[in-house]
């Protein structure tokens, strides 16, 4: 996440160079939405009284229906959702959702719960048990490197690891290590939310 408006501008400019926005209106829309995220402001979140750990949301994507479960709350980043496996051509029933909730998830990302429940692409499904393997807060990776460096020379990127409370420098990470640690991602709009869920990528990089 950018720390200043100037840094935000540099990030967006770097992203622009990697999107053919003239030939793809949809890419331009995604880019404009991403620009709104890099505002350099630190949020202080308050836990929504309506959110309960274990709540599952259904997300409508171009690839089909997807499902995500709320597992943890962080005061700066909001609600942490684990994105469950699969895309489905129809809405699943509770028994089917319960089964996929027990499986390993694709990746995790942060989202403001108030946005999530008012989004036009989501529906609340219900509350389901959180599997034991998903109860521990995951270790995330983040970096101050420019986007073009992450794309073109990922082995040179200096990463910081974060467990929700403390962070430490990890240096460059190998391919398997980068896949092991999810990236800190916050969603604030339908466009980015649907894009992350559908592609499992942020700015061209795998989230998992």
N, C-alpha and C positions, 0 to 999 in steps of 0.2 A: 504494500500500500504506500502511495506517495506521501511524503512528509510535508511538502510545501507545494503551492500552486505551480512554481517553476518546475519542480521535479515532475509534477503531474503532466505538464505540457510536454516535457521531453518524452515521457512514457507514451503519451498518446501519439506524438509525432513518429516515434519508433514503430508503434503498432500500425499507423497509417501506411508506412512503407511496405508492410507485409500484407495489406488488404488491397485487392483490386476494387476499390470502392466505386469507380466510375461504371464498371460493367456489372456490379452486383449491389443493387439497392439494399438488399438484406444485410450484406456485410457492412454497408455504411450505417445502417440502423444499429447493428451490434456495436460498431465502433463508437457511435455517438453515445450509446448507453454506457459503454465502458468508461468513456470520458467522465461521465457523471459520478463514477465511483472513486476516481482518483482526485479527491478534493482536498486531501491533506488535513482532514479534521479527525480528531480522535473522539469516538463516540463513547458515551457512558450509557449502557443499556439497563433497563429495569425489567426484571422477569415478569412476563405476562401472567396474570392470575389464571388465564384460561388454558395455559400450556401445561401439560403434564408429561413427564418423562415416559416414553413409550407410545405417545401419540403418533399415528401414521397419517400422512397426507398422500392423496392421489394427485399426480401431476399429468396434465395433458401435454404431450409432446408430438412433434411431427413423426416420431418413430413409433408412437403408440402410448398407452397408459404406463406410467412409471410410479414407483412408490418410494417414500422416504420416511424414516422414523426419527423422531426427536429423542436424543439421548442425554445431552448435557447442556448446561447454561453457562455462559461466560460473560462477566459484567461489561467487557469492552467489545466483544464480538457478537454477542447475542446467542441464539439457540443453535446448537450443533445438530445437524441432521445427517444420518447415514443413509445413503442412496442405495436402495435394495436392488438386487439383480433383476435384469430383464426388462423388456418392453412388451406390452400385451395389446392385442387388437380389440379387446373388450375389457370392461371393468371386472376386476376379480371379486369373488365373494370373500367373506371373512375367513373361511377355512383356507382358501388358497393364499390369502395374504399372510395368514399365520405361518404357513409353511415357508414362504420366501423370507419372512422376518427371522427365521431361525438359521438362514444361510449366511455365508460371508457376504458382506456388502461390497459394492463397487468402489465407493470412496465416500469421504465426509466433507461437508461444507457448512459454513455458518449462514444463517438467514434470520432476519427479524421476523418473529412470529406474527406480529400484527400484519406485516406485509403478506406473510404466507397465507393467513386465513382470509384475507380480503382479495387475494390475487384472482384474476379471471381464469387462470389455468389450473387452479388447485381446488380440491374438495377434501374435507375432513372425513376420514374413514372410521377411526376408533382408536382405542388404546390396547396395545398388545405388549406382552412381556418382552423385555430387552434380553437378548442372549448374553450369557456370561462373558463371551469374548468381546462384546461391544460395550461393556460397562466401564472399562478403563478409558480415561481420556487419552486420545491418540497423541502421538508426538508429531508435530507439524514442521514443515520446512518453510523458510522464507528467505528472501534475498533483496539487497538493494541494487543488484545488477540491472542494467538496462535490458529491455525485452529482446533487442537484437542480439545481445551477447548470449542470452539464454537459448535463443533459437540456433545461432550460428556456431557457438563454441561452448556448449553446455559443460564440458569437462573443466573449463576455467572458472566457472561461477563459484563464488564463495557463498556458502549457505550457512544460515543460522537455524538451529533447531529449537523448538519451543514446546513445552509440555503443559501450557495453560497458566503456569505460575512463573517459571524461570526460563531463560533462554541462554544458549551457549553457541559459540562459533564451532562449526563442524568442518569448515574448509570445503574444498571441492568434493563432490559426491560422485561415485560411480553410477552407472546406469541402474543397476539393481537397487542401489541405495536411494536414488531419487524416486524410484517407484515405490519403495518401502514407506517413505514418509509423504503424506499428502501435503499439498500446498495450502497455505492460509487463504481461503476464498470467502468473501462476503457477497451475498446476493441482495440487491435492492430493487430489482425490476423483473417483470415477466420475461423480457427479452433475454437477459443474461441467465436467469434461472432456467428457462427452457433450454437454452444453448448448453449450459453446463451439464444439465441432467442428460440431454440427448447425446452429446458428443463425449462427455467425460474429459473435456479439455478446457483450458483457460489460456487464451492467447497462443494457441497452438501447442501448448505443453500438456501432457497427461496430468490429471489431477490425482492419479493413483499409480 
